[in-house]
Amino acid sequence: MFTKSLPNCLTVGNLFLGIMAILLAIHVEQYWEYAAIMVIIGMLLDGLDGRVARMLNAQSEFGKQLDSLSDLITFGVAPAVIMYVSVLQPMGFGGWVVTAIFPICGALRLARFNVHPGVPGYFIGLPITAAGGILATLALYKTYVDSPVILLVATLFLSYLMVSQIRYPAFKKTAIPKSVYWIAPIFLIAVAIAAIYFPKELPKVIFIPLGIYALYGIKKTLERKKRTEEHDEPIEE
């Protein structure tokens, strides 16, 4: 019985971390960096729940809907709140609007995925997990950015990528040895320990591969569009 409910337990754990991230960002502003770490650990749990469900043959419509609701909180609302508290708050009403736009686009992205999963092997639009991870960790780079407007524009751009038609590779169904799942708890503990001792450095490192993933989809889409235009271009006589 517990085995079948394990994927949902991981999903609820993801949701719990999202709520903790929001509370840390709002009520413990001097330690808001830890909120970004909650989102990162939530990403790890989100990557596990679906794989564990498939491995245990415990997939269900209930689990699918729970996963979407959890993702909206952890990777939609929480990262937006982190960016608001750390960067957008002094911007007044404009900061409010941009903060709201991100989770709204995330909700649209999740709803579209639940109805139309898209092309096999690809996500249509940047997954909310990646977008939320980028936004939460991007906030840590605010000291390196000359103007907060740049981060505001980045937030809007990530919002657009979620609802865009840009294709992103899907790795969730990539085969992984079963032995890896037993190592996962140790890995999670290691990440948690690293987060305690390096609360600012760890999220900054995680930002790099996530940013590359977001840019990769844009690059491939532009290349695909260019090839299509060249193919459709009339031949001059």
Stockholm file with secondary structure:
# STOCKHOLM 1.0

chainA/1-237         MFTKSLPNCLTVGNLFLGIMAILLAIHVEQYWEYAAIMVIIGMLLDGLDGRVARMLNAQSEFGKQLDSLSDLITFGVAPAVIMYVSVLQPMGFGGWVVTAIFPICGALRLARFNVHPGVPGYFIGLPITAAGGILATLALYKTYVDSPVILLVATLFLSYLMVSQIRYPAFKKTAIPKSVYWIAPIFLIAVAIAAIYFPKELPKVIFIPLGIYALYGIKKTLERKKRTEEHDEPIEE
#=GR chainA/1-237 SS CHHHHHHHHHHHHHHHHHHHHHHHHHHCGGGTHHHHHHHHHHHHHHHHHHHHHHHTTCCCHHHHHHHHHHHIIIIIIHHHHHHIIIIIGGGTHHHHHHHHHHHHHHHHHHHHHHHCCCSTTEEESCCHHHHHHHHHHHGGGGGGCSCHHHHHHHHHHHHHHHHSCCEEECCTTSCCCHHHHHHHHHHHHHHHHHHHHCTTHHHHHHHHHHHHHHHHHHHHHHHHHHHHHHHHSCCCC
#=GC SS_cons         CHHHHHHHHHHHHHHHHHHHHHHHHHHCGGGTHHHHHHHHHHHHHHHHHHHHHHHTTCCCHHHHHHHHHHHIIIIIIHHHHHHIIIIIGGGTHHHHHHHHHHHHHHHHHHHHHHHCCCSTTEEESCCHHHHHHHHHHHGGGGGGCSCHHHHHHHHHHHHHHHHSCCEEECCTTSCCCHHHHHHHHHHHHHHHHHHHHCTTHHHHHHHHHHHHHHHHHHHHHHHHHHHHHHHHSCCCC
//
